[in-house]
Amino acid sequence: MNTSFSILNKTADKYWLQLSEISSVETQPEGIKTQLKQLLGLSDFIRDTLLSDPLKLPALLDTLENPTQTINYQAELSAQLEKVSTEAELLDCLRIFRKQHMVAIAALDLLNLQSIEHSLIHTSELADALINGAYFWLYENLCQRYGTPMGEFGPQPLLILGMGKLGGKELNFSSDIDLIFCYPSKGEIVNGKKTLEHQQFFSRLAQRLIHALHHTNQQGQVFRVDMRLRPLGESGPLVMHMAAFEDYYQEQGREWERYAMVKARILNDHSEYAEELHNILKPFIYRRYLDYSAIDSLREMKSLINQEVRRRGLTNNIKLGSGGIREVEFIAQSFQLIKGGREPRLQFPSILYTLEQLTELDLLPEDEYVHLRQSYLFLRKVEHCLQQFADKQTQVLPDTPLDQERLAKVMNCEDYSLLQQQLNEHSAWINQQFQMLIGDNPNESETQETTHISAFVDAWKLDLTPQEISDLFAQLASNETAELLAKHIIELKSQVVKKHPSPKAIVALNTLVPQLLANIISLNQTNLDGSELSILLERIAHILLTVIRRTTYLQLLVENQGAQHQLVRLCHASPWIAEQIAKYPILLDELLNPVLLYHPTELNDYPDELRQSLLRVEPDDLELQMETLRQFKQIQQLKIAAADVTGVLPIMKVSDHLTFLAEAIIREVVNMAWDQMKEKYGIPEGSSEQDKKFAVIGYGKLGGIELGYGSDLDLVFVHECDSQTMTNGKKSIEANQFYTKLAQRIMHLFMTKTPSGQLYEIDMRLRPSGNAGLLVCHVNGFEQYQLQEAWTWEHQALVRARVVIGSPDFTQRIEAIRRDILCRSRDINTLQQDVANMRQKMRDHLNKGNENWLDVKQDAGAMADIEFLVQFWVLKNAQHFPKMVDWSDNIRLLEQLCVANCISADDKAQLTEAYLDYRNRSHRLTLLEKDNLVDKSQYSEHQKNVKAIWDATFNQPT
């Protein structure tokens, strides 16, 4: 071994002594001993395997003695599986087989006894064998138990789509595997012991297959299985029949799903069924026409990846970084998506094969192909080595001296600095090709505005007095504005010095601050007075000082003049937005594309957008999942607020967006908590992924579809499982305990404060018995409480309640209970007195208004009065007009009350107009970070009308 690799050599010597003590390794030929010693230094994975089980040494020795031998993984594993009789034995067999052959692959790679091309193929073939071995054993086992599902072409298989690098037969050494399951058609098994629907059969098969591969036991794990690429993601069924599969991709398939499907490969079947599935997917993936829109889609995906790299602080990432592996994939797949419909040779999932075909089709020059292939394989070799050190999935270059020496040794470099130089050269060339094809293409004619910029540069960079700075701006602004600018520039300079910025930050600020000042002056020439200008400068300065140690964000603003303009515009419009950006600088990424910034996500697209964000996170990385949820909320709220302050969204739509956003997040949190509970305890008998026997009821503003920016969520949790039912996991617990733990986990996911803050504040006080009650109750207990124990104010709250998460059947049951409670006969005088008394208590405790200022929420004649009026009228009249309780929002309830002649058309019009105006002002005040207080004269007419209706309703006998 090269004596210059001192740490590596010492490590190898240390573990060679340990291995010699427990095995006969010293008896091997010198060449083999040298190789074994190298491997002990190069790989913790190989070292730990041999030291923990020396019986694995003979198999490795056979590999080293016959490095070019061909192995039929499928045949070898099949022979071993014939001896397996239980699922426990199956799990052990798969894991032992995987470890033996992964050790062999790693040894050949680290000793450079095989090319990276062969290594990728062998790793993929081994994965195919393990997945298929598990599948066929489990399929036969279930067929023996239930019978065989039959179809048009005979026995129906569970078709397994391998995605990503598995689909392309270019799998990473320590990769998770992305799978999608599909079966041919619906039906029933009629020859089993009892009738079983195909959906149930294949769902059970899929669950057991995932468990066989994903579960970690004493022998380890076969693969981490990721199912999030399936239709509808984690909220979708685990398996889907072909007709539903086709409907989904034809009607709902997204561009990113089309991109993902380019690398899809059916792993386990080559029958007519597989051909049918292939024919379903082909028109979705490949267009008959030349599809140049794919370039924009890929560019957008790459932009999202770049944002993710910044947000997660990823550096030295050879997959996602500039000039990384992903950019080569994008180059190849852009041609596949554009021309694949007309060129069948491009309809294959392998990147290497596709690059070769591009050359043969004269779409990629020969020399560029050779260079691109060489650079791609260099990065893949580095990636493989990084993962072979410890059998862990990573694409980050090492920061420890030992791993740096390991990587340099395997890559045949004298030292790590030389390896870094080679990596930089390969990455730079890849990125150059990527930019030529897919990269951003700004209009070259657009140049930075230089008018008057020298004055701002001098003001910032030179050591000038306030008067000297004011004089610089004499031609650009009024004396008052010039003096204000001078004052804030000097203050900002002072604050920057106190922060001790890095040299890189100073360079960025020297460019950025003058540009921002130019934007502010441009805005000032339209509609800013002196105080507004001063406030705006303070907001911008606050953001700059917040991100001064995070030069990535400073650089983002330097390089994107459009983002600077949006920053100034939004900070001027709303201190709430400015504070959000200061607290969560990742929001600066959203300023890059004004088209998307001012056009919020479509209401029904929030779940899919959230799913895409979470797809970029490892399923077992809970901390990053929680961060991603919070960042998603912040980004979406910024878009809603941007559209709000610019008048794109009316108030009703703002609340709709905030509510739909919250519901998407609630659903995802419930699914995450459910998966965590399932992993630990299994799930209660009778429940399933699609029917958790669990529901979340939204009250208050969530229930009424009236959420504001700072609204908390009023939630109640209910379940419908027999409380004595047990879960089906290894650590079995009662259903009642399971759902309590589930509720606690949901609360934890919502309320835990991460670097991105809290997801939502959750208020559970409206559950049966309030804070003294159970965190989650059985639906029968919920019904009994509402019937026998609930106070009038709790029935008022039920008016604005609706199920936000729950299966269709369970939702219908809860809605029936709600309807029954609201439509019950009541003593009107008692109801009138209870509602009026509760409203008075709220006014006494919460109203902040006085003779000059109106509290738009709690004052007499304000929002809360309207809400209480609606609740009173519903509780009074629903027994005669049950249709009105179909709704939970005040505006439609007022419409229904008018339709039922419970209130007059004039009263309905006055209350609706007042309520919307109050709500709109409340939203505005939130964005301005002000209390809900306004000059009484602004709403005197509304207040007078609401008070009159209130007095007519509550101060006269009914």
RAGI-V113049 format. One line per field, one symbol per residue. ss: DSSP state (a for helix, b for strand, c for the rest). phi: phi as a letter, one per 40 degrees, with the letter a starting at -180 (. if undefined). psi: psi as a letter, one per 40 degrees, with the letter a starting at -180 (. if undefined). A space follows every 50 residues. Layout:
# RAGI-V113049
ss: ???
phi: ???
psi: ???
This chain:
# RAGI-V113049
ss: cccccaaaaaaaaaaaaaaaaaccaaaccaaaaaaaaaaaaacaaaaaaa aacaaaaaaaaaaaacccccccaaaaaaaaacccccaaaaaaaaaaaaaa aaaaaaaaaacccccaaaaaaaaaaaaaaaaaaaaaaaaaaaaaaacccb bccbbccbbbbbcaaaacccccccccbbbbbbbccccbbccccccbbaaa aaaaaaaaaaaaaaccbccbccccbbccccccaaacccbbbaaaaaaaaa acccaaaaaaacccbbcccccaaaaaaaaaaaaaacccccccaaaaaaaa aaaaaaaaaaacccccbcccccccaaaaaaaaaaaaaaaccccaaacccc aaaaaaaaaacccccaaaaaaaaaaaaaaaaaaaaaaaaacccccbcccc aaaaaaaaaacccccaaaaaaaaaaaaaaaaaaaaaaccccccccccccc ccaaaaaaaaaccccaaaaaaaccccccaaaaaaaaaaaaaaaaaaaaac ccaaaaaaaaaaaaaaaaaaaaaaaaaccaaaaaaaaaaaaaaaaacccc aaaaaaaaacaaaaaaaaaaaaacaaaaaaaaacaaaaaaaacaaaaccc ccaaaaaaaaaaaaaccccccaaaaaaaaaaaaaaaaaaaaaaaaccccc aaaaaaaaaaaaaaaaaaaaaaaaaaaaaaaccbcccccccccbbbbbba aaacccccccccbbbbbbbccccccbbccccccbaaaaaaaaaaaaaaaa accbccbccccbbccccccaaacccbbbaaaaaaaaaacccaaaaaaaac cbbbbccaaaaaaaaaaaaaaacccccaaaaaaaaaaaaaaaaaaacccc ccbbbcccccccaaaaaaaaaaaaaaaccccaaaaacccaaaaaaaaaac ccccaaaaaaaaaaaaaaaaaaaaaaacccccbbbaaaaaaaaaaaaaaa aaaacccc
phi: .ccccccccccccdcccccccbacccccddcccccccdccccbcccdccc ccadcccdcccccccbcbccbcdccccdccccccbbcccdcccccccccd cccccccccccfcacccccccccccccdccccdccccccccccccbhbcb acbhdccccbccbgccccfbcccbbcbcbbbabcacibcbbccacacddc dccccccccdcccccbbcchbcacbbbcccdggcccccbaccccdcdccc bbdcccccdccdbcaccbabcccccccdcccdcccbccccbcccdccccc ccccccccccccgcbfcccccdgcdcccccdcccccccbccbbdcccbcc ccccdccccccgcbddccdccccccccccccccdcdcccbfbcabcccbb dccccdcccccgbcaccccccccccccccccccccccbdcbcccccbccb dgcccccccccccbcdcccdcccdcbacdcccccddccccccdcccdccf ccdcccccccccddcccccccccccbabcccccccccccccdccccbccb cdcccdcdcbcccccccccccccacccdcccccbcdccdcccbdccccbd dddccdccccccccccbcdcccccccccdcccccccccccccccccgcbc dccdcdcccccccccddcccccccccccccbgbcdgcadcbcfaabbcbg ccccfbcbcbccbcbbbbbbcdcccbcbccbcbcddcdcccccccdcccc cccbdcgccacbbbcccdggcccccbbccccccccccbbccdcccdccdb bacbbicdccdccccccdcccccccbccccdcccccccccccdccbcbca cbbbcccbccgbdcccccdcccccccbcccbcccccbbccccccccccdc gcbccccccccccccccccccccdccccfbccbbcdccbccdcccccccc cccbbbcb
psi: iheegdddddddddeddddddeifdeeiidddddddddddddhddddddd ddgeeedddddddddgeeihhgddddddddedeheidddddddddddddd ddddddddddefeiiddddddddddddddddddddddddddddddeihhi adfahhihhhhhiadddeffiidgiihhihiiidiiaiheeadihhiddd ddddddddddddddihaeeaicihhheeeiheadeiidiiiddddddddd dehiddddddedeihhdeifaddddddddddddddhidihgeeddddddd dddddddddddefhifhedeihfaddddddddddddddeddegdeefieh ddddddddddefehiddddddddddddddddddddddedefihiehiiei ddddddddddefididddddddddddddddddddddddiigihdehihhe hedddddddddigiidddddddedediiddddddddddddddddddddeg iiddddddddddddddddddddddedfhadddddddddddddddddedeg edddddddegdddddddddddddhdddddddddgededdeedgddddegi iideeddddddddedehhdegdddddddddddddddddddddddeeedhi ddddddddddddddddddddddddddddddeaiiheiiddgefiihhhib dddeffiadeiihhihhiifihdeiiieidghiidddddddddddddddd ehhadeaidihhheeeiheaeeiidhiidddddddddddiiddddddddf iihdhiidddddddddddddddeihihdddddddddddddddddddheia edhhhedeiheaddddddddddddddedddgdddedieidddddddddde fdiidddddddddddddddddddddddefiifhihdddfddddddddddd dddeeii.
